Amino acid sequence: MRRTDPEGHGPVRFGPPIPEDGLPVLPQLSAVLAAAASRAGAEPVGGGPALLEAACGYGDRRGLPAVPDRVAVAPGAPALLVALTAAIGGDVLVPRPCAAWWAPYARLLGRPAFHVPTPAESGGVPDPYALLETVRRLRAEGGDPRLLVLSVADDPTATVVPPELLHETLEAAVGQGLHLVSDETWRDTLHDPHDTVLLSPAEMLPERVTVVTDLAGALLPPGWPAAVARFPAGGDGNALHARVLDVLTALDARVAAPVATAAVYALSEPEPVAARVAAAVRLHARVAAAAHHAVAAAGAVARPPQCGRHLYVDLTPLAPALAAHGIGDAQELEDFLTERLGMPAPGGHRFGDDLETPRVRLSTAPLLGDTAERRAECLDAPDPLELPHVHRALIHLKSVFDDLRDDAQRWEPPR
């Protein structure tokens, strides 16, 4: 079985960060943090009462009810995934592609991590038949698959898995005795929430799914790390919760008191927070749609973004142009586009795709401007795409991809 280590260029040890919103911190959130800045301590491991109650309320409003003794809070989703991987044991299964930070934590613990292909409709959740075949082959080779990490609102593909596909994959996973970790960091960033059905695996299989949500997805700046894990009810869920708290204790993974105060405020979703989240989602949805149109018009392939602040682009149709520029793999494509675009363009190999496949993830935040004032202006604009600096950024993106399209046509061999 092929593991997550890419070939050539050495192993990717640290993936790119999650796509940020690029916006100034909400003033009310800054005020809450500032008022708690004199608190020099940290929360208890797993979170204090106020933080746990706020986390439960957040879940209740999304159809995921919980009680405080089934919830844990840590300084970021990576700490929770490390603790869950250590507590569950065995081999780890992840989709291909998947968030860049999932597999490195399995490797950190010395656990094999294996990618399972995703279907054409969406990323984030493995194809059910590919999942069954992967588990069968692993066990035939002496492996011990126990944990499947998935995401219904996905980084890097920016897609939302259809409920019927999710149901088939969950049936396959449960039939093989796997525990599921559902990363729902991006669930609050749906571009069209009225026309997109997002169903949590925990709604289908409440006794087999642990839900992890990093608040950097929609509620907090990434520099204020806090994430919530919601464990299944019942004896197995209680035992897993206890083991995860043991690991978090060993890591001293506690949320700083001022950040915890801000997290309580954000998780409670008062009007200023809800309004900012909605405005930020609308903004990034508009910019992502424009970026998708630009790359698709140039002949690249990308699923229309449905969530998040990014899109995932496959440049295979532009292979002749890439070859003419000496680009033979995703790392070279990353270097090329990062320089040409003037913004990060991490290659697909960082997300578990083959190094030879020319794919990149593009984030929308760099298109909002290079100063806090310009990015803030985007929030208030009736049409952010008409702002001069956003318009220029999108024109530049389009020109880079159009140049590749023209080069591909020039270098395409005659038929």
C-alpha positions as CSV (number, residue, x, y, z in Angstrom):
1,M,0.0,0.0,0.0
2,R,1.2,3.5,-0.8
3,R,1.6,5.8,2.1
4,T,1.4,9.6,2.3
5,D,5.1,10.3,1.8
6,P,5.6,11.9,-1.6
7,E,8.3,10.7,-4.0
8,G,11.0,13.2,-5.0
9,H,11.7,16.5,-3.3
10,G,11.8,14.6,0.1
11,P,8.9,14.1,2.5
12,V,6.5,17.0,3.1
13,R,6.8,17.4,6.9
14,F,4.8,20.6,7.3
15,G,1.8,21.5,5.1
16,P,0.6,25.0,4.2
17,P,-1.7,26.6,6.8
18,I,-5.5,26.6,6.4
19,P,-6.8,29.4,4.2
20,E,-7.3,32.5,6.4
21,D,-10.0,35.0,5.9
22,G,-7.5,37.8,5.6
23,L,-9.8,40.3,7.4
24,P,-9.2,42.5,10.4
25,V,-10.2,41.0,13.7
26,L,-13.8,41.8,14.7
27,P,-13.6,44.8,17.0
28,Q,-16.0,43.3,19.6
29,L,-13.9,40.1,19.7
30,S,-10.7,42.2,20.2
31,A,-12.4,44.0,23.0
32,V,-13.4,40.7,24.8
33,L,-9.8,39.4,24.4
34,A,-8.3,42.7,25.6
35,A,-10.6,42.7,28.7
36,A,-9.3,39.2,29.6
37,A,-5.6,40.0,28.8
38,S,-4.7,40.3,32.5
39,R,-5.6,36.6,33.0
40,A,-2.2,35.0,32.9
41,G,-3.3,31.4,33.3
42,A,-4.9,28.8,31.1
43,E,-8.1,26.8,31.0
44,P,-8.1,23.3,32.6
45,V,-7.2,20.5,30.2
46,G,-10.2,19.9,28.0
47,G,-11.7,23.3,28.8
48,G,-13.4,25.0,31.8
49,P,-17.2,25.0,32.5
50,A,-18.0,28.2,30.6
51,L,-16.1,27.1,27.5
52,L,-17.7,23.7,27.5
53,E,-21.2,25.1,27.9
54,A,-20.6,27.5,25.0
55,A,-19.3,24.6,22.9
56,C,-22.4,22.6,23.7
57,G,-24.7,25.5,22.8
58,Y,-22.8,25.8,19.4
59,G,-23.4,22.1,18.7
60,D,-27.0,22.2,19.8
61,R,-27.8,25.0,17.3
62,R,-26.4,22.7,14.5
63,G,-28.3,19.6,15.5
64,L,-25.4,18.0,17.3
65,P,-26.5,18.0,21.0
66,A,-23.9,17.3,23.7
67,V,-23.2,17.7,27.4
68,P,-20.0,19.0,28.8
69,D,-18.6,15.6,29.8
70,R,-18.8,14.6,26.1
71,V,-16.9,17.7,24.9
72,A,-13.2,18.7,25.0
73,V,-11.6,22.0,23.9
74,A,-7.9,22.2,23.0
75,P,-5.6,24.9,21.5
76,G,-6.3,24.0,17.9
77,A,-7.6,21.0,15.9
78,P,-4.1,19.5,15.5
79,A,-3.8,18.9,19.2
80,L,-7.2,17.1,19.2
81,L,-6.3,15.0,16.1
82,V,-3.0,14.0,17.7
83,A,-4.8,13.0,20.9
84,L,-7.5,11.1,19.0
85,T,-5.0,9.3,16.8
86,A,-3.0,8.3,19.9
87,A,-6.1,7.2,21.8
88,I,-7.6,5.1,19.0
89,G,-4.4,3.5,17.8
90,G,-4.0,1.5,14.6
91,D,-3.6,2.7,11.1
92,V,-5.2,5.9,9.8
93,L,-7.2,6.3,6.6
94,V,-7.7,9.7,5.0
95,P,-9.2,10.8,1.7
96,R,-7.1,11.8,-1.3
97,P,-6.8,14.7,-1.4
98,C,-7.2,15.9,2.2
99,A,-6.2,18.7,4.5
100,A,-2.5,19.1,4.6
101,W,-2.2,18.7,8.3
102,W,-4.0,15.4,8.8
103,A,-1.4,12.8,7.7
104,P,1.7,14.4,9.3
105,Y,0.3,13.9,12.8
106,A,-0.2,10.2,12.2
107,R,3.4,10.0,11.0
108,L,4.5,11.9,14.0
109,L,3.0,9.1,16.2
110,G,4.6,6.4,14.0
111,R,1.2,5.4,12.6
112,P,0.8,4.5,9.0
113,A,-1.6,6.9,7.1
114,F,-3.1,5.7,3.9
115,H,-5.0,7.8,1.3
116,V,-8.3,6.6,-0.2
117,P,-9.5,8.1,-3.5
118,T,-12.5,10.4,-3.4
119,P,-15.3,10.3,-6.0
120,A,-15.7,12.7,-8.9
121,E,-18.6,14.5,-7.2
122,S,-16.7,15.9,-4.2
123,G,-13.7,15.7,-2.0
124,G,-13.4,15.1,1.7
125,V,-15.0,11.7,1.9
126,P,-13.6,8.5,0.4
127,D,-15.4,6.6,-2.3
128,P,-17.1,3.7,-0.4
129,Y,-15.9,1.0,-2.7
130,A,-12.3,2.3,-2.7
131,L,-12.6,2.4,1.1
132,L,-13.6,-1.2,1.3
133,E,-10.8,-2.3,-1.0
134,T,-8.2,-0.3,0.9
135,V,-9.3,-1.8,4.2
136,R,-9.3,-5.3,2.7
137,R,-5.8,-4.9,1.3
138,L,-4.4,-3.4,4.4
139,R,-5.7,-6.3,6.6
140,A,-4.4,-8.8,4.1
141,E,-1.0,-7.3,4.4
142,G,-1.1,-7.3,8.2
143,G,-2.3,-3.7,8.7
144,D,-4.7,-2.6,11.4
145,P,-7.0,0.2,10.1
146,R,-9.0,1.7,12.9
147,L,-9.5,5.4,12.2
148,L,-11.0,7.3,9.2
149,V,-10.7,11.0,9.1
150,L,-13.0,12.8,6.7
151,S,-14.6,16.2,6.1
152,V,-18.0,17.0,4.7
153,A,-17.1,20.6,4.0
154,D,-13.6,20.1,2.5
155,D,-10.2,21.6,2.5
156,P,-8.6,21.5,-0.1
157,T,-11.4,20.9,-2.7
158,A,-13.9,23.4,-1.3
159,T,-16.7,21.0,-2.0
160,V,-19.6,19.6,0.2
161,V,-20.2,15.9,0.0
162,P,-23.8,14.9,-1.1
163,P,-25.7,13.1,1.8
164,E,-26.3,10.0,-0.3
165,L,-22.6,9.5,-0.9
166,L,-21.8,10.2,2.7
167,H,-24.3,7.6,3.8
168,E,-22.7,4.9,1.5
169,T,-19.2,5.7,2.9
170,L,-20.4,5.6,6.5
171,E,-22.0,2.2,5.9
172,A,-18.8,0.9,4.5
173,A,-16.7,2.4,7.4
174,V,-19.0,1.0,10.1
175,G,-19.1,-2.4,8.5
176,Q,-15.3,-2.5,8.8
177,G,-15.3,-1.4,12.4
178,L,-13.7,2.0,11.9
179,H,-14.1,5.0,14.1
180,L,-14.7,8.2,12.3
181,V,-13.4,11.7,13.0
182,S,-15.4,14.3,11.1
183,D,-13.5,17.6,10.7
184,E,-16.2,20.2,10.5
185,T,-14.0,23.3,10.6
186,W,-15.6,24.7,7.4
187,R,-19.3,23.9,8.0
188,D,-20.1,27.5,8.8
189,T,-18.6,28.8,5.5
190,L,-21.1,27.4,3.0
191,H,-21.4,29.7,0.0
192,D,-25.0,29.0,-0.6
193,P,-26.4,27.5,2.6
194,H,-30.0,27.5,1.2
195,D,-29.0,25.4,-1.7
196,T,-26.3,23.2,-0.2
197,V,-27.2,20.3,2.1
198,L,-24.6,19.7,4.7
199,L,-25.1,16.6,6.9
200,S,-22.7,15.7,9.7
201,P,-21.7,12.1,10.0
202,A,-22.6,12.4,13.6
203,E,-26.2,12.9,12.7
204,M,-26.2,9.5,10.8
205,L,-23.9,7.6,13.2
206,P,-24.0,9.3,16.6
207,E,-22.3,6.4,18.4
208,R,-19.3,6.1,16.0
209,V,-18.3,9.7,15.1
210,T,-16.2,12.3,16.9
211,V,-16.7,15.8,15.5
212,V,-13.8,18.2,15.5
213,T,-14.2,21.9,14.7
214,D,-11.4,24.4,14.6
215,L,-12.7,27.8,15.4
216,A,-10.3,29.3,12.9
217,G,-12.7,28.1,10.2
218,A,-15.2,30.9,10.9
219,L,-15.2,32.2,14.4
220,L,-11.6,33.1,15.6
221,P,-8.4,34.4,14.0
222,P,-6.0,31.5,13.4
223,G,-3.5,33.1,15.9
224,W,-6.0,32.5,18.7
225,P,-6.0,28.7,18.6
226,A,-9.0,26.9,19.9
227,A,-10.9,23.9,18.7
228,V,-13.8,21.7,20.0
229,A,-14.2,17.9,19.9
230,R,-17.7,16.4,20.5
231,F,-17.5,12.7,21.4
232,P,-20.1,10.0,20.9
233,A,-22.5,9.1,23.7
234,G,-22.3,5.8,25.5
235,G,-19.5,3.8,27.1
236,D,-17.2,3.7,24.1
237,G,-17.5,7.5,23.7
238,N,-16.8,8.1,27.4
239,A,-13.7,5.9,27.3
240,L,-12.4,7.7,24.2
241,H,-13.0,11.1,25.8
242,A,-11.1,10.0,28.9
243,R,-8.1,8.7,26.8
244,V,-8.1,11.9,24.8
245,L,-8.0,14.0,28.0
246,D,-5.0,11.8,29.2
247,V,-3.1,12.7,26.0
248,L,-4.0,16.4,26.2
249,T,-2.8,16.4,29.8
250,A,0.5,14.8,28.8
251,L,0.9,17.5,26.1
252,D,-0.3,20.3,28.5
253,A,-2.6,21.3,25.6
254,R,-4.6,24.0,27.4
255,V,-6.3,27.0,25.9
256,A,-4.9,30.3,27.1
257,A,-7.4,32.1,29.4
258,P,-7.8,35.3,27.2
259,V,-8.3,33.1,24.1
260,A,-10.8,31.0,26.0
261,T,-12.8,34.1,26.9
262,A,-12.9,35.1,23.3
263,A,-13.9,31.6,22.3
264,V,-16.8,31.6,24.7
265,Y,-18.0,34.9,23.2
266,A,-17.6,33.6,19.6
267,L,-19.2,30.2,20.3
268,S,-22.2,32.0,21.8
269,E,-22.7,33.7,18.4
270,P,-23.9,37.1,19.4
271,E,-25.1,39.4,16.6
272,P,-21.8,41.0,15.8
273,V,-20.1,37.6,15.4
274,A,-23.0,36.1,13.3
275,A,-23.0,39.2,11.1
276,R,-19.3,39.1,10.5
277,V,-19.3,35.4,9.7
278,A,-22.1,35.9,7.2
279,A,-20.4,38.9,5.6
280,A,-17.0,37.1,5.4
281,V,-18.7,34.1,3.8
282,R,-20.5,36.2,1.2
283,L,-17.2,38.0,0.4
284,H,-15.1,34.9,-0.1
285,A,-17.9,33.2,-2.0
286,R,-18.0,36.1,-4.6
287,V,-14.2,36.1,-4.9
288,A,-13.9,32.3,-5.1
289,A,-16.6,32.2,-7.8
290,A,-14.7,34.9,-9.9
291,A,-11.4,33.0,-9.4
292,H,-13.0,29.7,-10.5
293,H,-14.4,31.4,-13.6
294,A,-10.9,32.7,-14.4
295,V,-9.1,29.4,-14.1
296,A,-11.9,27.4,-15.9
297,A,-12.0,29.9,-18.8
298,A,-8.2,29.2,-19.3
299,G,-8.9,25.5,-19.6
300,A,-7.9,24.4,-16.1
301,V,-10.3,22.1,-14.2
302,A,-11.7,22.9,-10.8
303,R,-14.9,21.9,-9.0
304,P,-17.1,25.0,-8.3
305,P,-16.2,26.0,-4.7
306,Q,-19.1,25.5,-2.3
307,C,-17.4,26.4,1.0
308,G,-14.3,27.9,2.5
309,R,-11.9,30.4,1.2
310,H,-10.1,28.5,-1.5
311,L,-10.4,26.4,-4.7
312,Y,-8.5,23.3,-6.0
313,V,-7.3,23.5,-9.5
314,D,-6.1,20.8,-11.8
315,L,-3.9,22.0,-14.7
316,T,-3.6,18.7,-16.5
317,P,-5.3,20.2,-19.6
318,L,-2.5,22.7,-19.8
319,A,0.3,20.1,-19.7
320,P,2.0,21.2,-22.9
321,A,2.5,24.7,-21.5
322,L,3.8,23.4,-18.2
323,A,6.2,21.1,-20.0
324,A,7.5,24.1,-22.1
325,H,8.2,25.9,-18.8
326,G,10.1,22.9,-17.4
327,I,7.3,22.0,-15.0
328,G,7.2,18.3,-14.4
329,D,5.5,17.9,-11.1
330,A,3.3,19.6,-8.5
331,Q,6.3,21.0,-6.5
332,E,7.6,22.7,-9.6
333,L,4.1,24.0,-10.4
334,E,3.8,25.3,-6.9
335,D,7.1,27.2,-7.3
336,F,6.1,28.5,-10.7
337,L,2.6,29.8,-9.8
338,T,3.7,31.2,-6.4
339,E,6.2,33.4,-8.2
340,R,3.9,34.3,-11.1
341,L,0.8,35.0,-9.0
342,G,2.6,36.6,-6.1
343,M,0.6,34.5,-3.7
344,P,0.9,31.0,-2.2
345,A,-0.2,28.2,-4.5
346,P,0.6,25.0,-2.6
347,G,0.8,21.9,-4.8
348,G,-1.5,18.9,-4.6
349,H,1.3,16.7,-3.2
350,R,0.9,18.6,0.0
351,F,-2.7,17.3,0.2
352,G,-1.9,13.7,-0.6
353,D,-2.3,13.8,-4.3
354,D,0.3,12.3,-6.6
355,L,3.4,14.5,-7.0
356,E,3.2,14.0,-10.8
357,T,-0.4,15.4,-11.0
358,P,-0.3,19.2,-11.6
359,R,-2.8,20.5,-9.0
360,V,-2.7,23.5,-6.6
361,R,-4.9,25.0,-4.0
362,L,-5.5,28.7,-4.4
363,S,-6.8,30.9,-1.5
364,T,-9.0,33.9,-1.9
365,A,-7.6,36.0,1.0
366,P,-4.6,37.2,-1.0
367,L,-7.0,38.6,-3.6
368,L,-8.6,41.0,-1.1
369,G,-5.7,43.4,-0.9
370,D,-2.3,43.8,0.7
371,T,-3.3,46.0,3.6
372,A,-5.8,45.7,6.5
373,E,-7.6,48.8,5.2
374,R,-8.1,47.4,1.7
375,R,-9.3,44.0,3.1
376,A,-11.7,45.8,5.5
377,E,-13.0,47.8,2.5
378,C,-14.0,44.6,0.9
379,L,-16.4,43.8,3.7
380,D,-18.4,47.0,3.3
381,A,-18.4,47.2,-0.5
382,P,-21.8,46.5,-2.3
383,D,-19.8,44.6,-4.9
384,P,-16.2,43.8,-3.8
385,L,-15.3,42.6,-7.3
386,E,-15.6,46.2,-8.5
387,L,-13.0,47.5,-6.0
388,P,-9.9,48.5,-8.0
389,H,-7.5,46.4,-6.0
390,V,-9.7,43.3,-6.1
391,H,-10.3,43.8,-9.8
392,R,-6.6,44.1,-10.5
393,A,-5.8,41.0,-8.5
394,L,-8.4,39.0,-10.4
395,I,-7.2,40.3,-13.7
396,H,-3.7,39.3,-12.8
397,L,-4.9,35.8,-11.9
398,K,-6.7,35.5,-15.2
399,S,-3.7,36.7,-17.2
400,V,-1.4,34.1,-15.6
401,F,-3.8,31.3,-16.5
402,D,-4.6,32.7,-19.9
403,D,-0.9,32.8,-20.7
404,L,-0.7,29.2,-19.8
405,R,-3.7,28.4,-22.0
406,D,-2.1,30.3,-24.9
407,D,1.2,28.5,-24.4
408,A,-0.6,25.1,-24.3
409,Q,-2.2,25.8,-27.6
410,R,1.1,26.9,-29.1
411,W,3.0,23.9,-27.9
412,E,0.2,21.3,-28.5
413,P,1.4,18.8,-31.2
414,P,-0.5,18.9,-34.4
415,R,-3.2,16.3,-34.9
